[in-house]
Amino acid sequence: MINFLILSLALTTSEEKSIYKSLDTRNIDANIAYSQLFPNSPEGRKALERAWQLLGSHASLGLMPPLSKDIFDKLTNFKPAAIFDEKTLCLIERLAQNLPNRKLKGHSVKTWQEILDLPLEEIEISRGLLIEDTITRRSYEASLDLLALKALAKLPQGLNSLPEKKIEAINQLIFFDMAMRYPPLSLSEKHIDSYSSLGAVLDSSRGICLGTSFVYLAIAERIGLTLEIITPPGHIYVRAYDHKGGRINIETTARGVDISDRHYQSINVKQLQLRTRREAIGLIFFNEASVNLRTHNFEKALACYEKAEVFIKNDSTLMQLKAMCLILTGQKKRAIEYLESNIHLKDPHQIDQLTLAEDYLKGAVSEDTLRVFFTESKVSRKDLGVKCNLLKEALKNNPEFREGLLELTDIYLKLNRPKEALEVLQRYHAIHPNRLQVEFMLGSLSLDRILYQEAYQHLCNVRELLNSHGQKSREFEEAWRSLSVHYTP
């Protein structure tokens, strides 16, 4: 921008006009930049007028004041969200007054209880996520309004554009104009909460799947694009439908590309989980709880799980993790009562179920072993080795702690020690021979180690388990074909 400003000082009138003619007529940034560089020329004034028209304002309505530096920076540079002054806020809100999210009852709520009382279709995702940010909420919402106006400016048909065109506009805006990216792995693991909240992602243009999906949802509801919220295990993305009813998956960690459902359906997933807007708000607390759990801030984790539970009802995983936090904060009696009253909860979206509750109630895991299990394991070999040794020692006292055995298996695989991983899985198989994921890993690892008869036995178990649930699995079919090349029983 600075270099362009310096060069502009030496341009002739004809060259200025040539640049004006080359401007993208639907690019707000380009027209604002031109008007700032040539404010006194006829073309500069036309560019400014066009920018305001793209923002939804018209000279005849008296809504074309000079651009303040604050708005200029926000529109063109995507600098971290600042607290707008009242005059600027009022201007942005006036420009955005006809956006579709203004029709939602959730746009005006101010408390959690009001959100809980709303019909699902009336919830506004951005207000729900920002409701506690009483100081900066209006500024963040104004930022989202400006982004939505910029997306609409890319659409000749505006709000009447086809869904697929709106997706193209949001993708261009978020992943190219804003250059939003997944943060470096070292940072995303260390400060995961800094890349998941809506405000933090707007500030930095960096976000994990949860944070970028929230930004996408907030802009989409402002331009009238209906999205579904999908949560495969450990992930989240959004989905739309084109004007013919065709499904469009939007992977927000990969610049919005459409990835097939098959990519998200591992062998254990019966069906992908569809979340409501209310549940999506609860996911931010769920995520925050997991951060505190891994860093042994059990009191904070418990408080977050309790907040999440207000929005996410009858969730087996949430229930079990909350119970573990009760145990680790010295509330064992309450934990047992809570587990016994909710032990019937199952995850209908997965074949294998989390076994923390069952193992604790039958005495297969102690409090000390739970602390080791929930210790954060980083990606370096040194940190993984430390967690590995701690878990091995803990499992000597709790040899039938199933989730602990799976965690140890995962660490061995990350350390590229498949022999030890296979041995741990065989211990699990001896305790519980009908867990789909264990049988599949045993079959795959045995196949890799040329133990064909063992691989055949375990993959036969996998086939029976899949058939009993009426499921098919691409992963299983590939493993079975690979085995068939080398082994005939």
N, C-alpha and C positions, 0 to 999 in steps of 0.2 A: 504493500500500500504506500509506504514512504517513497520507494523508488519510483512508483507510478506518479506520485505527487511532484517529485523533482522533475521528471520528464515532461509532465504536463505544463510546466512553466515555459517550456521552449516550443510548445506546439503552436502552429498557425491556426487561424480560424477554420480553414478548410479541413485541417487535420482533426480539429475538435469535432466538426460535423461528421467526418468520416467515422470517428469512434462512436459517436452517438447513433449513427445508422447501424453499426455493428452490434449494438447492445441487444441482449436477450430481452425481449419486450415483456417477459413474464418473470424476470429475475429481479426481485426487490433489491437485493444487495447491489447488483450492478447499477441499477438506476439511482439508488441513494449515493453510491460512491461517485458516480458521474456528477450528480448535482452538488456534491461537496467539493469536487475538484473545479467545477466551472459554475459557481453559484450565480454569476451575473450574466451569463450568456442565455440567449433564448432557449437553446437546447438544454442547458442545465436546469432551467425552470420547468421545461417540459418533462425532463427526467424525474424531477421531484414530484411533479403533479402525477405522473404515471405511477411512481412508487406509492404515493398516498392512495391512488385509485386501486392498486393491487392489494393494499391493506384494507380496502373496503370503505375508504373515505372519499368524498367528492367536494370539489371547491364550492359547489352550489349549496352544500350543507354547512359550510363554514367550519369544516373539520380539517383544515390544512395549515396548522401552525408550523413555524420553523422547527426543524428537528433538533431536539436537545442532544448534547453529546452522549447522555445516558442511553437514549433510545438508539442513537446511531451505533454506539458500541455493541449494544445488545443485538441489533439487527444484522450487523456485518461481521463482527469478530467473535461472537459467541463467548465472550469473556464470562468468568464465574458470575453467577447471579448476585446482583447487588440489591440493596434495599432501595426501591424507587421512591422518589418523593411523591407526595399526595397528588400533585398536578399531573405527573407522568402516569401514575396509576389510573387516575380517572380517565385520562386520554386513552390508554390502552384498553381499559374496560369498556369504554364507549365504542371503540373500534370493533371489539369482540362481542358486542352485545347480542348479535344475531347468530352466534355460533350455536350448534345444536345442544351442546352441554348445558346451555342456559335454561333449557326446557326441563332438565332433570330436577326433581325435588331435592336430590342429593347435593346440588350445587350450592344450596343455601344453608345446609346443616352446620352446626357448630359443636356438636358433642357426639361421642361414640354411641350413646343411647339412641340418638336420632337416626344414626346409620342403621342400627340394629332393628329399628322399627320400620324402616323403609322396605317396600317391595324390591326384590332383587333388580328389576329392570329400571328402578329409579335411582340406584346408587351411582354416584360419580366417583370413579376410582381415584382421581387426583385429589379431590377434597378429602376422601377417606385417608389417603396416605399422608396428607399434609395437615391434618386437623389439629395436631398437637403443636405445630410450628406457628404459634399465634403471632409472633413478631414478623417472620419472613414469609408467611403463607401467601399473602396477597402478591408479593413480588415474584415468588415462584410460579404462582398461577398466571401472573401477567407474562412471565417468560414463556410459559406453555401456550398462552394465547397468541403471542407473537410468532411462535414456531408454527402453530396451526394456521395462522394467516399466511405465513410464508409457504406452507404446503399448499394451501388453496390457491395461492397466486400462480402456482405451477400448473393449475388445472383450468383449461379454458371453460369447462362446464361448471367449475366451482363445486358447490355442494351436490350438484346433480350428476357429477362424474361417476363413471362405473367404479365398482369396488377395486378392480385390478389397477385402475389408473390412480386411485387414491393410495394404494399400496406403493406403487412406483414413486409417487410424490413424497411419501413419508420416508421411504428407503433412501431416496436421493438427499432429502433434508438431513436425516439423522446420520447416515453412515458416510456421506460424502461432504455435504456442506458443513456439518458439525464435526465430521471425522470422528464419530464415536467409535471406540474400540474396546475390546476386552483388555483389562489391565494386565501387566506382566504377571506371570504365575506367582512369583515371589511376593508381590504386593497383594494379589487377590487372596492368597492364603493367609497372609499376615493381617490384612485390614479388610476382610471380607465385608464387614458391616459398612465400610466407607464406600463400597461399590455396589450396594444393593438398595439403599434408600433413594427415593425419587429426587430429593433436594441435592444429595451428594453427587448423584450421576449428572444432574443438570450443571452443577458447579464445575465438574472436572471433564465431562464428556468421556468418562471411562466407567464401565459398568460390567458386572457379571450378568448372567442370564436374567436374574430376578430384576435388577435395576434397569437394564435396557428394555425389558419387556414392560415395566411400569411406564417408562417414558413413551414407548410406542402406544400403549393403551391410552395414556392421557391425551396424546395428540389425536389419536383415532376417534375418541369420543367427542372431540371438538370439531371434527370435520365430517361427522356422520358416518363413520366406518364401523360396522359391527364386527367385533372380534370375539373369539372363544379363547379361553385360557387353559392350556394343557400342561399337566405336570407329570412327565415320566419320572421314575425314581431319581431324585437328586438333580432335577432339571426343570426348566419351565420355558415354554415358547408360546406364541400366539397363532391363531388360525383364523382365516377369513374364507369367504366363498365368493367366487366370481359371479357375474351377472347371469351365468347359465347354471349356477349351483355347484360348480366344480370347486373342490377343496384346494385351498392355498395355505400351506404351512409357512410361517414366517420365523426363521431361525435368527433371533436377535443377536446372537454371538457371532454370526457369520454374514453380516451385512444384509440380513433379511432374505437370504436365498430360500427357495422352496425345497425342503428336504422331505422325502417320503416318510410316511408313518413307520415303515419297516425299519428305518434307521433307529427309531426310539424304542422299538419293541424287542427287548431282550427275551431270553427263553422263559424267564419267570413272569413276564408281564402278560396278564390275561387280556387287559384292555387299557388303553391310555386314559388317564383320569382327567375329566373335565371339571374345572373349578368355577365357582360362581364369583361374581365381583366381591361379595362379602368375604368369601374364603380367601380371595387374593389379598385382601387387606390383612387378614390373619397370617398370611405367609411371611410378612415382614417381621412379625414377632417370632414366628417359628424359626426363621433364619437367625435372628438375633439370639434366640435361646441356644441354638446349636453352637454359636460362637462362644458364648459364656460357658456352655457345658464342656467344650473341649479345652478351655483354659481354667477349668475347675472353679468358676464363679457360680457355684450351684444355687445360691440364693437368687442371683439375678436371672439365671436360667429358669428357675422355677417361676419367678414372676412373669417372665416372657411367655412361658408355656401356658400359664393361666390366662394371660391376655389373648394368646392365640386361640385358646379353647373357647373363648367367647364368640369368635367368628367361625371357627372350624369345629363342627359338631361331630361326635361319634367317630373320631379318627383313631384307629388302633395304634399307630406309631406315636402320635402325639400323647395318647394316654399312657403308653408304656414309658416314654421318656420323662414325662412329668412325674410318674411314680418313682422312677430312679432318682430324680432330683429330691423328692420327698425323703427317700431313704438316705441320700447323701447329705441332707440337712438335718438329720437326726429325728425325722418324723416317721418312724417305722410303722407305728400303729396306724396312723392315718394312711400311709402308703398301702398297707395290706388291705385295709377296708376299701380303699379306692380301687385297688387291683381286683379284689374279689367281686366288687359290684360292676366292674367293666370288663371282666375277663372274656365275656362273650363277644366283644368287638373283634371283627376280622376285617382285613383289607380285601375288599372284593375285586380289586384290580390286579392282585398278585396271587400266584399259586402258593409259594412258600410264605410263611408268616414270620414276623419278628418274634423271637422266643424269649426276650428278656423277662417278661412277666411270668411265664411258666417256669423258667429256671429259678427265678428268685423265690417263688412261692413253694417250690419243692426243695429248696435249700441247695441248689446246684451252683450258686454264686454268692460270694460274700461281699460286704461293703468295700473291703480293701481291694478285692479284685475288680469291682465296678470302677473304683477310682483309677486303677491302671487301665482298664478298658477304655475309659473316656479321656485318657491322656492324649493330648494332641500329638500326632505323628507327622512330622514335616517330610519334605521330599528328599532331603539329603540322606546318603547312605548312613552317615553317622547317627543322625536322629532316628532313622528307621531301625538301626541296630540297637539303639538304647531301648526303644519301645518294644522291640522283639524280645530282648532279654528280660525286661520287666514282665511282659505278658507270659513268657515261658515259665518264669518262677511262680507267677500268680496261678497259672493253670495246674501246677503241681498240687495245689491245695483244692482247686476246683476243676478237676479233670473233665467234668461233664458239662461245663459251661459252653453251650453251643455257639453263641455269638462271639465268644472269646476265641474259639477254635477257628471260626471263619476270619476273624480279624488277623490272627496269627498267619493263616494261610495267605491272606492278601499281602501281608508284609513280606513273607518269603518270596512271593511272586514278584513283588517290586524289587526285591534284592537279587532277583534272578537265581533263586535257589529252588528249582522245581522239585528236587528230590525230597527236601524237607517239607515242602508244601503238600506233596503227595502223601507223606507219612501222617501229617496232621489231618488231612481229609479222611484217611483210612481210620483214624481214631474217631472222627465224627461219624463215619458210616457204621462203626461198631455200636455207637450209642443210638443213632437214629438213621436207619437205612433207607428212609423214604423221603429225603429232602431232595427236591429236583435239582437245585443248583449244585449241591454237593455231588450228586451222582453224575451230573454233566461234567463238572470239573475233573472228577476222578476218571471219567471216560476219556476226556480230552488229554489230560496229562499222561495217562497210561498209553494213549495212542502216540503221543510225542516221544515217549521213552521206549517205543517198540514193544510194549507189553500188550500184545493184541488180544489175548484171551481175556485179560482183565478189562481192557477197554470194551470188548464185546459185551461182557456181563453188565457193566455199568450203563452202557448205552442202551441195552435192552431194558434196564430199569427205567431209564429216562423215557423210552418209548411208551412203556406201560403207564407211567405217571402222566405223560402228556395226553394219552388216549383217555385216561380216567377223567380228565378235565375237559375233554373235547378240544384240545389245543393242538395247533401245528406250530412248528418252529423251524425257521430257516437255518439257525445255528445248528440244531440237531441234524437236519437233513444233510448239511455240509459235512459234519463230523462222521455221519453214518456212511456217506459216499466215500470219504477218505479211508475209512476202515475197510470197506468192501474191496478196495483196490488191493489191499495187502493181506486180508484174512478172510477165510471161509470156514465157519464153524463145522 
